[in-house]
Amino acid sequence: MDKKFILLLVSFLSSSTALDNGLALTPPMGWLTWQRFRCIIDCNTRPNECISERLILRTADLMVSEGYLDAGYDYIGIDDCWSEFERDENQRLVANKERFPNGMKYVADYVHSKGLKFGIYGDYGTLTCGGYPGTLDYMEIDAETFGDWGVDYVKLDGCYVELELMDEGYPKFGELLNNTGRPMLYSCSWPVYQELSGITPNWDSIIKNCNMWRNYYDIQDSWYSVEYIMNYFGENSRRLATYAGPGHWNDPDMLIIGNFGLSYDQSKSHMAVWAILAAPLLISTDLEVITDQAKELLLNKDLIAINQDPLARAGIRVFKKSDIALWKREITPVLNNTTSVALAFVNHDDSGAPKFGNYTFKEMEIDTTYYYDVEFLLLSPTQSIRVHQDHINDINYIEVLVNPTGVAMLKLKPTQIVNTASIYKT
């Protein structure tokens, strides 16, 4: 079945609950400033890192020339700290005149000229988290301004506002964005502020009004932070997976691959789990100095295909046993009612040698109605996967050997049952 037809069909089936702007039928992909560049505004001492026109234009060029756009990363977004501290005489937001001398419309036009889409940051409160003007009393003006500038993606944060106002304010701003007539992907921070404060979010409204939303704490440049977010999503994945689908996605935050805090094995685990979760793939690193190894991982076609799979079902953590967590996502192709599956075995033990695990198809929640063709992914020389399939005697299991804080990954594609045992071994 054609991929575009599947996406349209799934979108139609979900249209009663999804945000009606036709965007994010699969998880958005792109690049954002925040995790790597934060609120660096001193362009005199840090000219290559400050939040500026220069940084965005340079990154747009690199996204095209280095193959990121061809791989599907088509959004480029500025996070906090881009504006002046005061609005203009018409109460409109103004880009910082020193760091964005040609204005934000110029930046958006340049991004569009490269075939990319332009994203920007706002905050529903009186101020942004960095202390710049917020949107609370200016929602209509800000929505119009973003539309006039040619914005394609709006991230709306939630600092400096009462949590009880969010249930009304976030949907209202999404409506105002739609009213501009310009399709703008809408990223909400609504649920994370409420959940971390003990308030149960209105998930029906969030799914209806947002294309994506943050669920948990900001990611930091460390394995501790990545693992902390993984564990939250693992413990809540069966619940959170029900919220995700075409046009509306859970967001565990940015990809920090290529920065300072992760080993190569940890970077692979990060990328694999985000692919399984159907998370937005939003890179936050300096593309000018990224290593070839990190770049190759971010451009991995197999992982991107899993993340962008047209079946559009978010994955889950099936179990975590003896420090090995199994993440599973149902993907295409589908044989009758049996899906293919992507499996990622993440080893959370960092004490020494690679760790061994042996798991039956039953405990992995894999249908044994069919025989599976096997494709191995993300295996290093010190790791191995062995798949044993014997449907006649019902002896079906997978053995894995996984590096500390690393991942071993494979795909299983259902085919017709055969009458002999089959063993795949790396």
Number of C-alpha atoms within 10 A of each C-alpha: 8 7 12 10 11 16 18 15 14 18 21 12 12 15 15 10 17 27 27 16 19 16 21 20 20 24 28 26 23 25 27 25 26 20 20 21 19 17 17 17 19 14 15 8 9 11 15 16 19 23 28 25 22 18 18 24 17 13 21 28 15 16 25 17 12 14 13 20 20 12 18 17 23 24 24 28 25 24 21 22 25 27 21 16 16 14 15 10 7 7 11 15 24 18 22 21 14 13 21 19 14 13 17 23 17 15 23 23 16 18 24 19 11 16 14 22 23 27 25 21 21 27 26 29 23 18 20 22 17 14 13 20 24 27 23 20 11 16 20 17 16 21 22 17 18 24 20 13 16 22 25 23 24 24 23 25 28 27 19 16 17 11 17 10 12 21 16 10 17 25 19 15 22 25 16 17 25 19 14 16 11 16 18 26 25 28 24 26 24 25 23 21 21 19 13 12 10 9 13 10 16 13 12 11 16 23 21 18 25 24 31 27 25 20 23 20 15 14 19 16 17 16 19 13 15 24 17 15 19 21 15 14 22 23 16 13 19 15 12 19 18 13 16 25 26 27 30 28 31 26 25 24 24 25 28 25 26 26 21 11 17 20 17 16 20 24 25 25 28 23 22 28 29 25 26 28 30 29 27 25 25 23 25 24 23 19 21 12 10 13 13 10 12 19 17 10 20 22 18 14 13 14 23 23 14 24 30 24 24 23 21 26 22 28 29 24 25 19 18 17 12 12 16 23 20 23 24 26 27 24 26 21 17 16 13 7 6 19 19 22 24 25 26 26 26 28 28 22 17 13 9 8 12 18 22 16 16 12 15 17 17 12 10 17 11 19 15 18 12 17 20 21 14 15 12 18 18 19 20 13 7 10 18 19 22 16 22 17 24 18 18 12 10 13 13 20 19 18 16 23 22 28 26 20 26 30 32 26 26 18 22 21 20 23 15 11 14 14 11 11 15 15 14 14 13 11
